[in-house]
Amino acid sequence: MKSVKKKIAAALILCSMISHDASAFCGFYVSKADGTLKNKTSQVIMVHDGDKSVITMYNDFKGNLKDFAMVVPVPVVLKKSDIKVVDQQIFNTLNDYSQPRLVEYYDQNPCMEYLYEERAKRDLSGSVQNVPAMSNADVRRDHGVKIEAKYIVGEYDILILSAKESSGLKTWLTENGYKIPEGANEVLEPYIKSNLKFFVVKVNEEEKKKLPGNFLRPIQISFNSPKFMLPIRLGMANADGDQDMIVYAFAKKGRIECTNYRTVSLPTGKNIPLFVQNNFSNFYANLFQHQWGREGKSVAMLEYAWDLSPQNYLKCDPCIATVPSTRDLVQAGVWWINHSAEEYIDNGNDYSDKVYFTRLHIRYNRAAFPQDLMFQQTSNTENYQARYIITHPATGDLSCEEGQKYLRDLRERRRQEIEELTRLTGKGYNDWDMVTNADEEKYIPVEDSYAALSHRTGVTEKRDNGILLATLGVACLISLAGFRQKRKEIK
C-alpha cells in the first residue's frame, strides 16, 4: 500500500475548499495511485444576482502539485475572461467573520458597587495567457468527448469538455491517466443529460515556478445561467460517510436559501453552562449533529446572515473578527459593489450597492440528499448569527441579603443551563469536561455547583464511554470569541 504522500489525486467537483486541516473537496477523487482519497469538508463562495453567478473554489491539496487535477461541472462553455485566480485569504476572512460564536459575560457582586466597562475582544487576526494548455492525445479515441476550449490561467492549465455519455467521459478520463471510482457513471450521467460541460484543471509547472509557496490559489469562475445550483451528487461517488459543505453566499436582496431542501436556522442566543468554554468547538460539533438529526438530515443549516452593505455600520453583534471590507467583497466576486450607478445604467442593469451575506452549513449523504442543491435569493433581510452565551458568577463576599438572593437565582439559572445543554446537544452533564475556574467557584456554595445541580435537573444522561463527537470539518471552523464585560470596584 503506497503512502498518502504518493497518492496522485484528482477531483470531480463543483465546490471545493477548506483552508485548514480537513480534506478539500466536496466531489469525488480519482487517482492514478492505488486507492482513493476521501473528502469530508469543503467551502465555496457563491455570488448570485439575476442569471449571473460567480463561484470561487479553494483547495488544500497536499503532495506533488504536478499530480493535482480536478473536474468541475459547469452550465456553459467558459471564456478565458470568465476564469481567474484569487487570494486564498478571502476564505479565512469570511470564515473567521461568520463562524458560530461564544459570548462571555460576568455577573457583578450585588453586595458591592461596580462600574462596568464593556470591552469587545476581537480576533484580528493571475495572469491570463492566450496559449494552448493541454494537448489532445492524438493516439487516443475521443469517446464522444470534445475539447471545447483550452486556456492557461495563472498557475493552471484548463480544458472545457463536453461529453455525449458518462461511459465515454469515464473512458476518456481513464485513458488520460485517472482511476475513476466505482459508481462514477451513475453520478456523471445526470450532468451529461442536462448538457453540462466539464471544467478540467491541472497545474502548469512552468507557471507555478514563477509564484512563491507550494500552495494552489483559489479558482473563481463566472457564468450566466438560469440555474442557481451546486451539484453535490458527485461528492457521494466515493464518500466515506457524511460530508460537510460551508457555503458563503452573497446577493443584493436578502438571504440565500435552498429551494429543494429546507433551510433551518440553528438555535441561537441560548445560555449554556460555563464549562463549555473549555471546548466550544466540541460543543458546537455536537450541537450541529444533534440538531441536524432532529430536523431530519435533509436540511441546510443557517449559521450566519447579515447585511454587509456599506451604509450598514452594525455588521455583527458581537464581531469576533475583522468585518469583510469592500475590497474583500470584490475579491469574493461581488461584482456590483465596485461599480457606479452610471455604469449600471449604461449597461442596462438595475443599480444597487446592497450586499447581503448568508452562511449555510450542509451535511449531506446519499440517503438524505438524492438531489443537487438548488438555491434562490429571498427578500428576507433579518440579521442572524449562531450565538451562545456563558456567564461567569460573581466573586467575593455574597453574605448580604442581595447576595443570598443572587445565589438562589444563580442556582435556578445553572439548572436551566444544564437542561439547555442537553436540549441543544443531546448530551448530559456527565458527557462533558467539567473544568471550571476554581477561583470563581470557591465563592459559590457546593449545592450551587453544576455537579450538584445536574442530579436535580432530570436530564442527566448515562455517560458515554466513547469520545464526544467532534467533527473535524466543524471544529476547525470554530474559535472561541470572547465578549467580556470587565468590572472595576469604585474606590
HELIX and SHEET records of a PDB file:
HELIX    1   1 VAL A    4  LYS A    6  5                                   3    
HELIX    2   2 LEU A   65  ASP A   67  5                                   3    
HELIX    3   3 LYS A   80  ASP A   82  5                                   3    
HELIX    4   4 GLN A   89  SER A   98  1                                  10    
HELIX    5   5 SER A  166  GLU A  175  1                                  10    
HELIX    6   6 ALA A  184  LYS A  193  1                                  10    
HELIX    7   7 GLU A  205  LYS A  208  1                                   4    
HELIX    8   8 ARG A  233  MET A  236  5                                   4    
HELIX    9   9 LEU A  274  ASN A  279  5                                   6    
HELIX   10  10 PHE A  280  ARG A  294  1                                  15    
HELIX   11  11 THR A  326  ALA A  332  1                                   7    
HELIX   12  12 TRP A  335  ASN A  338  5                                   4    
HELIX   13  13 ALA A  341  ASP A  346  1                                   6    
HELIX   14  14 GLU A  401  THR A  425  1                                  25    
HELIX   15  15 TYR A  429  ASP A  431  5                                   3    
HELIX   16  16 ALA A  438  GLU A  441  1                                   4    
HELIX   17  17 VAL A  446  ASP A  448  5                                   3    
HELIX   18  18 TYR A  450  SER A  454  1                                   5    
HELIX   19  19 LEU A  472  ALA A  475  1                                   4    
SHEET    1   A 7 PHE A  28  SER A  31  0                                        
SHEET    2   A 7 ALA A   9  LEU A  12 -1                                        
SHEET    3   A 7 ALA A  69  VAL A  74  1                                        
SHEET    4   A 7 LYS A 197  VAL A 203 -1                                        
SHEET    5   A 7 TYR A 156  ALA A 163 -1                                        
SHEET    6   A 7 VAL A 145  VAL A 153 -1                                        
SHEET    7   A 7 VAL A 128  GLN A 129 -1                                        
SHEET    1   B 8 ILE A  83  VAL A  85  0                                        
SHEET    2   B 8 ILE A 219  ASN A 224 -1                                        
SHEET    3   B 8 LYS A  52  MET A  57 -1                                        
SHEET    4   B 8 THR A  41  ASP A  49 -1                                        
SHEET    5   B 8 GLN A 243  ALA A 251  1                                        
SHEET    6   B 8 TYR A 356  TYR A 364 -1                                        
SHEET    7   B 8 VAL A 299  ASP A 307 -1                                        
SHEET    8   B 8 ARG A 262  SER A 265  1                                        
SHEET    1   C 8 ILE A  83  VAL A  85  0                                        
SHEET    2   C 8 ILE A 219  ASN A 224 -1                                        
SHEET    3   C 8 LYS A  52  MET A  57 -1                                        
SHEET    4   C 8 THR A  41  ASP A  49 -1                                        
SHEET    5   C 8 GLN A 243  ALA A 251  1                                        
SHEET    6   C 8 TYR A 356  TYR A 364 -1                                        
SHEET    7   C 8 VAL A 299  ASP A 307 -1                                        
SHEET    8   C 8 TYR A 384  GLN A 385 -1                                        
SHEET    1   D 3 ARG A 101  TYR A 106  0                                        
SHEET    2   D 3 ARG A 387  HIS A 392  1                                        
SHEET    3   D 3 LYS A 270  ASN A 271  1                                        
SHEET    1   E 2 TYR A 114  GLU A 118  0                                        
SHEET    2   E 2 GLN A 485  GLU A 489 -1                                        
SHEET    1   F 3 MET A 229  LEU A 230  0                                        
SHEET    2   F 3 LEU A 373  GLN A 377 -1                                        
SHEET    3   F 3 ILE A 256  CYS A 258 -1                                        
END                                                                             
